[in-house]
């Protein structure tokens, strides 16, 4: 299928969802950021437990994990197969890439930071595409590698188009 035709289909699916008012993307976007931070807290409890030898840090992981699962259920209401786990890892990877980008930016390595931010946003867009059922899990396997190439002025790959669609969806949502 031609890229433009696929993008038009994605936009059409989004427009149909918007008319049905299935999602409040601004609230859900805030929720995803909270979920990303909860994943980060789980990681910090793990590393704190490992570094200090204090098992009470490990015990806290489960409490945070349960909170993260409850919040993720608010966004991912229906899923099949590995979509739940894929979604969690897409958010976690996006969060980590944002962190790496922020550190690179603070060290004056702007180009590296921008590359990390772009990759983080592409993963975040993929999360939304998967959970808005704009794309199927099978489509994730077909993503064009050029979509994450920092030298592309115009994103022609699938992730670049997903990012454009998610930006449109979030910009148009109800506050």
C-alpha positions in Angstrom: 0.0 0.0 0.0 1.3 3.4 -0.9 2.4 5.6 2.0 0.0 8.5 1.2 -2.9 6.1 1.0 -2.0 4.6 4.4 -1.6 8.0 6.0 -5.0 9.1 4.6 -6.5 5.9 6.1 -4.9 6.7 9.5 -6.3 10.2 9.4 -9.7 8.9 8.5 -9.7 6.4 11.4 -8.6 9.2 13.7 -11.4 11.5 12.5 -14.0 8.8 13.1 -12.7 8.2 16.6 -12.8 12.0 17.3 -16.4 12.1 16.2 -17.3 9.2 18.5 -15.4 11.0 21.3 -13.8 7.8 22.5 -10.7 9.4 23.9 -9.7 12.6 25.7 -6.2 12.7 24.4 -5.0 15.6 26.5 -5.9 13.8 29.7 -4.6 10.5 28.4 -1.4 12.2 27.3 -0.9 13.5 30.8 -1.6 10.0 32.1 1.0 8.4 29.9 3.6 10.8 31.2 2.6 9.8 34.8 2.9 6.1 33.7 6.3 6.8 32.2 7.5 8.3 35.5 6.1 5.3 37.5 8.2 3.0 35.3 11.1 5.2 36.2 10.3 4.9 39.9 10.2 1.1 39.6 13.7 1.2 38.0 15.0 3.5 40.7 13.7 1.2 43.5 15.3 -1.7 41.8 18.7 0.0 41.5 18.5 1.4 45.0 17.8 -2.0 46.4 20.7 -3.5 44.4 23.2 -0.8 45.3 22.3 -0.6 49.0 21.3 -4.3 49.6 18.2 -3.0 51.4 15.2 -5.3 50.3 12.7 -2.6 51.4 13.4 -0.9 48.1 12.4 -4.1 46.2 9.2 -4.3 48.3 8.2 -0.8 47.1 8.4 -1.9 43.4 5.2 -3.9 43.7 3.2 -1.0 45.1 4.3 1.3 42.3 3.8 -1.5 39.7 0.2 -2.0 40.8 -0.5 1.7 40.5 1.1 1.8 37.0 -1.0 -1.2 35.9 -4.2 0.5 37.2 -3.4 3.7 35.3 -2.4 1.9 32.1 -5.9 0.2 32.2 -7.4 3.6 31.9 -5.8 4.0 28.5 -5.5 0.5 27.2 -9.1 -0.8 27.6 -9.0 -3.5 25.0 -6.0 -5.3 23.8 -4.9 -8.6 22.2 -1.8 -10.6 22.5 1.3 -8.7 23.5 -0.2 -5.2 23.0 -0.3 -4.5 26.8 3.4 -5.4 27.2 4.5 -3.7 24.0 2.7 -0.6 25.1 4.4 -0.6 28.5 7.8 -1.0 26.8 7.1 1.7 24.2 6.3 4.2 27.0 9.4 3.0 29.1 11.7 3.3 26.1 10.3 6.7 25.2 10.8 7.9 28.7 14.4 6.7 28.8 15.2 8.3 25.5 13.8 11.6 26.7 16.1 11.3 29.8 19.1 10.5 27.6 18.2 13.5 25.4 17.8 15.8 28.3 21.2 14.8 29.7 22.8 15.3 26.3 21.2 18.7 26.0 22.5 19.8 29.4 26.0 18.7 28.3 25.7 20.9 25.2 25.4 18.0 22.8 22.3 19.4 21.0 22.4 17.2 17.9 22.5 14.0 20.0 19.7 15.4 22.2 17.5 16.2 19.3 18.0 12.7 17.8 17.0 11.1 21.1 14.0 13.4 21.5 12.9 12.5 18.0 13.2 8.8 18.6 11.4 9.1 21.9 8.5 10.9 20.2 8.4 8.3 17.4 8.1 5.5 20.0 5.4 7.6 21.8 3.5 8.0 18.6 3.8 4.3 18.0 2.2 3.7 21.4 -0.7 5.9 20.4 -1.1 4.4 17.0 -1.3 0.9 18.5 -3.7 1.9 21.3 -6.0 4.0 19.2 -6.1 1.0 16.9 -4.9 3.1 14.1 -2.3 0.5 13.3 -2.3 -3.2 14.0 0.6 -5.0 15.9 1.6 -6.6 12.5 2.2 -3.1 11.1 4.8 -2.4 13.7 7.0 -5.1 12.0 6.9 -3.2 8.7 8.1 0.2 10.0 10.5 1.9 7.6 14.0 2.4 9.2 14.3 5.8 7.5 11.6 7.1 9.9 14.1 7.4 12.7 17.0 8.7 10.6 17.8 12.2 11.9 18.9 13.3 8.4 15.4 13.0 7.0 14.1 16.6 6.5 10.7 15.2 5.6 9.7 12.1 7.5 8.5 9.7 4.8 8.6 6.6 6.9 5.7 5.1 8.9 6.8 6.5 12.3 7.2 10.0 10.9 3.6 9.8 9.6 2.4 8.4 12.9 4.1 11.3 14.7 2.3 13.8 12.5 -1.0 12.1 13.1 -0.5 11.9 16.9 0.5 15.6 16.9 -2.7 16.4 15.1 -4.8 14.3 17.4 -3.3 15.8 20.6 -3.5 19.4 19.3 -7.2 18.9 18.5 -8.2 17.4 21.7 -10.5 18.8 24.3 -8.7 20.4 27.3 
